[in-house]
């Protein structure tokens, strides 16, 4: 699946939902009930959104940007050591682990793909699949294109298509599937050493360019949510040098809904985006697309047969880890991040804590649905690249899909409760 093909859908859903909320609220001063001060719910949601931005979203994107910067540095090291004749297995494995760390942060951010990730097409840019292997081979064998490859990711970012960029192109160059064992299970080394110690010059130049472009896009997300002035000087320099600074602070925009400079009429409007375009969007994608399409069991699959092209992160055998990260992103969006970067504390104001004041039973059911989805996915067998098409894993995979759909649907109750109390 080309992941970016779903982007217009969730934008359209969000736009329609936003128009619906605006239509209800425009008759009065948005969020104030005509009094000039925020209603109790609007004040509660304002507090929730402030902690959501500052203690969940921004730290997650900071961690991802930092990890992507390290990945770029390690890819440069691989190229230099290959030139020096000192490249070792450990060097490639270190880059593979850095890829996995950056990937973890990305998957744990997919519950907030609205805003900058969608507005600036970062999501499709760094996470489209399947990889265009034919196009990649053509690129690597095109001297004119390879001569334009640069270490700062400018050529990769501006002149290559989505299916030749991002996590999965890097993944292809750093990882490789291994053969199944005699008992039918699959094993995977972190890297395929036989080839990777013999990288071509073209592959290494492409790898460095890809890693730089990924770094740039991750820094862009952090800067757009935190404000460019609030990221490190090194990150600011990268944005300036690559001409990628957008000059926006989306986090402040949603923290100041209803005020000049914000596209949101009130805090309920923001919360609808957090739930519909964020939480429910990724809940549906994990269940019905990421798991559902390869197994033919999802609501959108139409009973399709096993198709490896629909498997995300197949080269690193990281698929189920990806899925679990997405569920964590939903949990963090609803309950707050327990410790995204190892230092922050759980936010005081969360959507969960607010819903609990309105309907404690619903809050408990939401948290239980999130945990159940996580637990059901945990029971799936890796590598998904093999098990998704095997009959013996069918019921486990179906259970995971069903749990994701239950989790998605329960957030309709959350939205209804918020609307009823507005």
C-alpha positions in Angstrom: 0.0 0.0 0.0 1.2 3.5 -0.7 0.5 5.0 2.7 0.3 8.5 1.4 -2.9 7.6 -0.5 -4.8 7.7 2.8 -3.7 11.2 3.7 -6.5 13.1 1.8 -9.1 10.8 3.5 -8.3 11.8 7.1 -7.9 15.4 6.1 -11.4 15.3 4.5 -12.8 13.6 7.6 -11.2 16.2 9.9 -12.5 19.1 7.7 -16.0 17.8 7.8 -15.9 17.2 11.5 -14.4 20.6 12.1 -17.1 22.3 10.0 -19.7 20.5 12.1 -18.3 21.7 15.3 -17.9 25.3 14.0 -21.5 25.3 12.8 -22.7 24.6 16.3 -20.4 27.1 18.0 -20.5 30.1 15.7 -23.8 31.2 17.1 -22.1 32.1 20.3 -18.7 33.3 21.3 -16.7 30.1 20.7 -16.0 28.2 23.9 -17.3 30.9 26.2 -21.1 30.4 26.1 -21.3 34.1 25.4 -19.9 35.1 28.7 -16.4 36.1 27.5 -14.8 33.5 29.7 -14.2 29.9 28.9 -16.8 27.3 29.9 -15.7 24.7 32.4 -15.3 22.1 29.6 -13.3 24.5 27.4 -11.0 25.3 30.3 -10.5 21.6 31.1 -9.8 20.9 27.4 -7.4 23.8 27.2 -5.4 22.3 30.1 -5.5 18.9 28.5 -4.2 20.2 25.2 -1.4 22.2 26.8 0.0 19.1 28.5 -0.7 17.0 25.4 1.5 19.4 23.4 4.3 20.0 25.9 4.6 16.6 27.6 3.6 14.2 24.9 3.9 15.4 21.3 7.0 17.7 21.5 9.1 15.2 23.6 8.2 12.4 21.2 9.2 14.4 18.2 12.4 15.6 19.9 13.4 12.0 20.6 12.7 11.1 17.0 14.7 14.0 15.6 17.7 13.2 17.9 17.6 9.6 16.9 17.4 10.5 13.2 20.4 12.8 13.6 22.4 9.9 15.2 21.3 7.6 12.4 22.6 10.1 9.8 25.9 10.3 11.6 26.3 6.5 11.7 25.5 6.2 8.0 28.3 8.7 7.3 30.6 6.6 9.5 29.7 3.5 7.5 30.6 5.2 4.2 33.9 6.5 5.6 34.9 3.2 7.1 34.1 1.4 3.9 36.4 3.8 2.1 39.1 3.2 4.8 38.7 -0.6 4.6 37.7 -0.8 8.2 33.9 -1.3 8.0 32.8 -4.0 10.4 29.6 -5.8 11.2 29.1 -3.8 14.4 29.1 -0.5 12.4 26.2 -1.6 10.3 24.4 -3.1 13.3 24.7 0.2 15.2 23.0 2.0 12.3 20.3 -0.6 12.3 19.6 -0.1 16.0 19.5 3.7 15.4 17.0 3.1 12.6 14.9 1.1 15.0 15.0 3.8 17.7 14.0 6.5 15.3 11.3 4.2 14.0 10.0 3.6 17.5 9.5 7.3 18.1 7.8 7.7 14.7 5.3 4.9 15.4 4.7 6.3 18.8 3.7 9.6 17.1 1.2 8.3 14.6 -1.7 9.2 16.8 -1.2 12.8 15.9 -0.7 12.9 12.1 -2.9 15.9 11.8 -1.3 19.3 11.6 2.3 19.6 10.4 2.8 15.9 9.5 -0.1 16.1 7.1 0.1 19.8 6.1 3.7 19.4 4.9 3.3 15.8 3.7 5.9 14.5 6.2 3.9 11.4 6.8 4.0 10.2 3.2 7.5 11.6 2.7 9.1 9.4 5.3 6.7 6.4 5.7 5.3 5.4 2.3 5.3 1.7 1.4 5.9 -0.5 -0.5 9.4 0.5 -1.5 9.9 1.0 -5.2 12.7 -1.5 -5.6 12.7 -1.3 -9.4 13.0 2.5 -9.2 15.7 2.2 -6.6 17.8 -0.1 -8.9 17.3 2.4 -11.7 18.4 5.2 -9.5 21.5 3.5 -8.3 22.4 2.7 -11.9 21.8 6.3 -13.2 25.2 8.2 -13.0 23.5 11.5 -13.7 21.2 11.2 -10.7 23.8 9.7 -8.4 26.1 12.6 -9.2 23.5 14.9 -7.6 23.3 13.0 -4.4 24.3 15.1 -1.4 25.0 14.5 2.3 22.3 17.0 3.5 19.4 15.2 1.9 18.4 18.0 -0.5 18.4 15.9 -3.7 16.6 13.0 -2.0 14.1 15.3 -0.4 13.3 17.5 -3.4 13.7 15.2 -6.4 12.8 11.6 -5.5 9.3 10.2 -5.1 7.8 9.0 -1.8 8.5 5.4 -2.6 12.2 6.1 -2.9 12.5 8.1 0.4 12.1 7.6 4.1 12.3 4.9 6.6 11.7 2.0 4.2 14.4 2.9 1.7 16.9 3.2 4.6 15.5 -0.1 6.0 16.1 -1.8 2.7 19.7 -0.8 2.7 20.4 -1.7 6.3 18.4 -4.9 6.7 17.5 -8.0 4.8 15.1 -10.9 5.4 16.8 -14.3 6.1 15.6 -17.7 5.2 13.0 -19.7 7.2 14.4 -22.4 9.4 13.6 -26.1 9.1 10.7 -25.8 11.6 9.0 -23.2 9.4 9.9 -20.3 11.7 11.8 -17.3 10.4 14.9 -15.8 11.9 16.6 -12.5 11.2 20.0 -11.2 11.8 20.0 -7.4 12.5 21.8 -7.0 9.2 22.8 -9.1 6.2 26.6 -8.9 6.6 27.5 -10.7 3.4 26.3 -7.8 1.3 26.6 -4.9 3.6 30.3 -5.2 4.1 30.5 -4.8 0.3 28.3 -1.7 -0.2 28.8 0.1 -3.5 29.7 3.7 -3.5 26.3 4.5 -5.0 24.5 2.6 -2.3 26.4 4.5 0.4 25.9 7.9 -1.1 22.2 7.1 -1.4 22.1 5.8 2.2 23.6 9.0 3.5 21.3 11.2 1.5 18.3 9.2 2.7 19.3 9.4 6.3 19.9 13.2 6.0 16.5 13.7 4.4 14.8 11.6 7.2 16.7 13.8 9.7 15.5 16.9 8.1 11.9 15.8 8.1 12.0 14.7 11.8 13.6 18.1 12.8 10.8 19.8 10.8 8.2 18.1 12.8 9.8 19.0 16.1 10.2 22.6 15.1 6.7 22.9 13.8 5.2 21.7 17.0 7.6 23.4 19.4 8.5 26.5 17.5 11.9 26.8 15.7 13.3 29.0 18.4 12.7 26.2 20.9 14.8 23.5 19.2 18.6 23.3 19.4 20.9 25.6 17.5 22.2 22.7 15.5 18.6 21.8 14.4 17.9 25.5 13.6 21.0 25.5 11.4 19.9 22.4 9.5 16.5 23.9 8.8 18.1 27.1 7.6 20.6 25.4 5.4 18.0 23.2 3.8 15.5 26.0 3.5 12.9 24.0 5.4 12.0 26.3 8.3 8.2 26.9 8.1 8.2 29.5 10.8 5.1 28.1 12.6 4.4 26.9 16.1 1.5 24.5 15.7 1.6 23.6 19.4 0.9 27.2 20.3 -1.9 27.4 17.7 -3.8 24.6 19.3 -3.1 25.8 22.8 -4.7 29.1 21.8 -7.8 27.9 20.0 -10.3 30.6 19.3 -7.7 33.3 19.3 -6.1 35.2 16.4 -3.6 33.0 14.5 -5.3 29.7 15.3 -7.4 27.9 12.8 -9.5 26.3 15.6 -12.6 28.0 16.8 -12.5 26.4 20.3 -10.8 23.6 22.3 -13.5 21.1 21.4 -12.6 21.6 17.8 -9.0 20.7 18.6 -10.1 17.7 20.6 -12.1 16.4 17.7 -8.9 16.5 15.6 -6.9 14.8 18.3 -9.5 12.0 18.4 -10.8 11.7 14.8 -7.8 12.6 12.7 -5.3 11.3 15.2 -6.4 8.5 17.5 -9.1 6.9 15.3 -7.2 7.4 12.1 -4.3 5.3 13.4 -6.5 2.8 15.2 -8.3 2.1 11.9 -5.0 1.9 10.0 -3.4 -0.6 12.3 -6.3 -2.9 12.4 -7.8 -2.7 8.9 -4.8 -1.8 6.8 -1.5 -2.7 8.4 -2.8 -6.0 9.7 -6.0 -6.3 7.7 -4.6 -5.9 4.2 -1.8 -8.5 4.3 -4.1 -11.0 6.1 -7.2 -10.2 4.0 -9.1 -9.8 7.3 -9.5 -6.1 7.5 -12.7 -4.1 6.8 -10.9 -2.4 3.8 -9.2 -5.6 2.5 -12.2 -7.0 0.5 -11.0 -10.5 1.3 -7.8 -10.0 -0.6 -5.2 -12.8 -0.6 -1.8 -12.6 1.2 0.2 -9.8 -0.5 3.7 -9.1 0.8 3.5 -5.6 -0.8 1.1 -4.6 2.0 3.5 -5.5 4.8 5.1 -2.5 6.5 8.8 -2.8 7.7 9.3 -6.2 6.0 13.1 -6.0 5.7 13.9 -5.4 9.3 11.1 -7.8 10.5 9.9 -4.9 12.6 6.2 -5.0 11.7 4.6 -6.1 15.0 6.9 -3.7 16.9 5.5 -1.0 14.6 1.9 -2.0 15.4 2.6 -1.9 19.2 4.2 1.5 18.9 1.0 2.8 17.2 -1.1 1.5 20.1 1.3 3.2 22.5 0.8 6.4 20.6 -3.0 6.1 21.1 -2.5 5.4 24.8 -0.2 8.4 25.2 -2.6 10.7 23.3 -5.4 9.6 25.7 -3.6 9.0 29.0 -0.4 11.0 28.6 3.1 9.8 28.0 4.6 8.0 31.1 8.2 8.8 30.1 8.8 9.4 26.5 12.3 10.6 26.8 13.2 9.1 30.2 12.9 12.3 32.1 9.4 13.8 31.9 6.5 12.9 34.3 3.0 11.8 33.4 0.9 14.9 32.4 -1.5 16.1 35.1 -4.2 17.0 32.6 -5.1 14.3 30.2 -8.1 13.5 28.1 -8.5 10.3 30.2 -8.5 12.3 33.5 -11.1 14.7 32.1 -13.4 11.9 30.7 -13.2 10.2 34.1 -14.8 13.3 35.7 -17.7 13.0 33.3 -18.1 9.2 33.0 -15.6 7.1 35.0 -17.0 3.9 33.5 -16.4 5.1 29.9 -12.8 6.1 30.9 -12.1 2.7 32.3 -13.6 1.0 29.1 -11.5 3.2 26.9 -8.3 2.3 28.8 -9.3 -1.3 28.8 -9.9 -1.2 25.0 -6.4 0.3 24.4 -4.8 -2.3 26.6 -6.7 -5.1 24.9 -5.5 -4.0 21.5 -1.9 -3.9 22.7 -2.2 -7.3 24.3 -3.9 -8.9 21.3 -1.2 -7.5 19.0 1.5 -8.8 21.4 0.2 -12.3 20.8 0.8 -12.1 17.1 3.9 -13.9 15.9 6.9 -12.2 14.4 8.0 -12.0 11.7 4.7 -10.8 10.3 6.2 -11.0 6.8 5.8 -14.8 7.1 3.0 -15.3 9.6 0.4 -13.0 8.1 -0.3 -15.4 5.3 -0.2 -18.6 7.4 -3.5 -20.3 8.3 -2.3 -21.3 11.8 -2.0 -17.6 12.7 -5.3 -16.5 11.3 -7.4 -16.4 14.5 -4.6 -14.5 16.4 -4.4 -11.9 13.6 -8.2 -11.6 13.5 -8.4 -11.0 17.2 -5.9 -8.2 16.9 -7.9 -6.6 14.1 -11.2 -6.9 16.1 -9.5 -5.3 19.1 -8.3 -2.4 17.1 -11.8 -1.8 15.7 -13.4 -2.0 19.2 -10.8 0.6 20.3 -11.6 2.8 17.3 -15.4 2.6 18.0 -15.2 3.4 21.7 -13.8 6.8 20.8 -17.1 7.6 19.1 -18.6 7.5 22.6 -15.9 9.9 23.9 -16.7 12.4 21.2 -20.4 12.1 21.9 -19.8 12.7 25.6 -17.7 15.8 24.9 -20.3 17.1 22.5 -23.1 16.5 25.0 -21.2 18.5 27.7 -20.2 21.4 25.4 
